[in-house]
Amino acid sequence: MAIRSLTPDFITPLQALLPGRGAALAFNGTKGPESPGYAGAFGQLLDEARHRDVIAQDAIEAFARNEDPGRIHETMVAMSKAEISLRTFSSVRNKLIDAYHELLHVTT
């Protein structure tokens, strides 16, 4: 099995995930040919979490204004979906940061 060396184009996007290094700027959901595959997937996951949060907020506000009386279950489902998306995003982010730290330890 051939082992490839770590190149800067692999490590640089991982550095953006470190706290205080502008993770929100690096993964703002923009997709283009210049963005790496995992960065695009990470941005898509972030976009999904934001979208579900907006849906949950809209459901909460509609319920509070009594626009959808008797639909508390739909509001709770929307809130649960938003929470699950946020937890998934946080778990993936933490795993990527852990992987980056492992790479730092292997290369030193």
N, C-alpha and C positions, 0 to 999 in steps of 0.2 A: 504494500500500500504506500503510495507516494504522499508525502506530507508537504503541503504548500506552505511557504512562508507567509506571514501576516503582512499585508500591504496597507499603506495609509488609507486607501479608498475603502477598506473594510473597517478600520479602527476609528477613523474620523467621525462617521455617523454615530458610533457607539458613544463617543465622548460627549455628544450633545445630550445624551440621556442623563448624565450626571447632574445631581442637584446643583443649581447655581450656574449652570453652563448654558442656559437658554434652551431648555428642552422644548418649551412651547414655541419658540421661533423655528427650531429645526423641524418640528413635526406639526405644522399648522394645517395639515390636511391637503396641501397642494400636491398634485400628482403631475409628474412630467417625466420626460425621458432621462433627465439628469439625476432623478432621485433613485436610490437603490431600492430593490424589491422589498426588503423587510421594512425599510423606512416608509414606503408607500402603504404597506399592510398596517403598520403601526399608526400611521395617519388616518387610515380608514377606520381603524378601531376607535380612535379618538373621536372622529366625526360621528360614528355611530353612537358613542356614549353621549356626546353633546346633543344629538338629535333626539335620543330617548329622553334626555333630561328636559328638553323643550316640550316634548309631548306630555311628559308628566306634569310640568308646570302649567301648561294649558289646561290639562284635565283638572288640576287642583283649583285653578282660578275659575273655571266654568262651574265646578261643584260649589265653590264658595259663593258665586253669584246666583246660585240656584237655577242655572240654565239647564242642568241635567239632573233634576231631582230623582232620587232613588237609584242613582248609578254610582254609588260609593265603591262597588266592587270593581268597576272599570277604572276608577281613579286609583284604587289600591294596586291593581295589576300594572298600570302604567308606572306607578312609583316603584314597584318591585322590579320591573324591567330596567328602569333607569339605574337602580341600585346595582343590579347584576352586571349591567354594562360597565359601570364605573369600577366595580370590584374586579372585573375581568381586565379592564385597561390597567388598573393599578398592579395587578398580578403580573401581567406581561411586562410592564415597565420595570418592576422589581426584578424579574427574572433576567431581563436584558442587562440591567445594571450589575447583577451578580455575575453574569457571564463575562461582562467587561472586566470586572475586578479579577476574575479568574484568569482572564487573558493577560492582565497586567502581571499577575504573579508568575505565570508560566514563562513570560518573555524576560523576566528579570533574573 
